[in-house]
Amino acid sequence: PLDQPFPDDAAGLRDHAILEVLYGCGLRVSELCGLDLLRVSLADGASTVEGPGATVDGDAVAVSAGGTYVLAGSLGDGSVVVDAPGEEVVLVLDGVDLGSTAAAAVQVDAAASVAVELAEGSENAVRHTGTADGEDGGCVRSAADLSVRGEGSLSASSDAGDCLYSDGDLTLEGGTCELSAGDDGAHAEGALTVSGGSHTVTGCTEGLEGAQVVVTGGEVAVTS
């Protein structure tokens, strides 16, 4: 069942996630229904986490285990750092306003893969206003394969680095993304694939860059 195509909408993403968890963890349906999402509430100097797998230190949120984390709220100058070797992590942005002046606002140091899911109807903003670029700056920077999906919106801006960066593959599957970068709008060291959603890239050195760039669906507009 996991090999069949799923609709690229909220219901399709839900059904795929349910089957992945059921088969991957060997759960009964009753056990699946009892699972809780891990919630992270962002607030300057007062961020909180409900559930295991993530901790807060000042304005830095550290994710150390696989799972689905629902983030909401705002941080004027903070970060979300994922260090979960071999684990699959989903970051659901549900009304997030996250800024950073130092390292990348969302930094993935280790994981099997990371998905940034834009909750249906949500408006999210991630920005990097520092001068750090290369290995330090940007909005979302991942050492693992990275995907962006969902039915919400994301406004990402970076003064010096890339808006979206992956050391592996980067897939834009859904959402409405507006990217403005001092360097690249979306950059992958591996393959960069656009399969859905609407993506507008402005004010960048290169709009979409990857070892291979493939557009199979969605809408893309680039002004660089």
C-alpha positions, 0 to 999 in steps of 0.5 A: 500500500505504501507504494501507491500514489497518494493525493497531494493534499491534506487528506493524502498526506494524512493517509500516507502518514498513517500507513507509514506509522502503522507499518513502520512501528507495527502498531494496532489502530487503537495504539495509533489513535492514542498517539499525541503530536509533540507541540512546541510553543514559541515565545521570546524567552518563554518557549515551551515543549509538550512531550518528549524529544525536544528541549528549550534553552533560552530562545533555542529549541533542540529536537533530538528524536524522530517524530512530528513536532507542531510549532506555533508562535513567534521568536524574534531571534531564536532557532530550531535545531534538529540533531536526531541521527537516523530519525525521520522528523516532521516540523509542522509550522502552524502560525510560526514567525521565527527570526535569527541573526546568527545561525540558520533559523532552522538548522538540521545537523543530523537526521534521516530526513526532515519534512517542513509541513505547512499546516492547512491555512497557516501563514508562516514566516522565517527570516535570517537577518545576520551577515552569516552565510555559507555553512552558518546562515539562511532560513532553513539549512539541512544536512539531511534530505529536506522537503516542504509540503502542506497547504499553508504558506511560507515567507522566507527571507535571508540577507546573506544565505539561502532560504532553503538549503539541503546537503542532500535532496530538496523537494518542494511538494506543496504549499505557497512559498515566497523566497527572497535570498541574498544567495539562493532561493532554494539550493540542493547539493543533490537533486532539487525537485518541484512537484507541487505548490506555488513558489515565488523566488525574488532578489536572489543570486540563483533562484533554484540550484541543484546537481539536478533541477526537475520540475514535475508539477506546481508553479514556479516564478523566479526573478534573480 
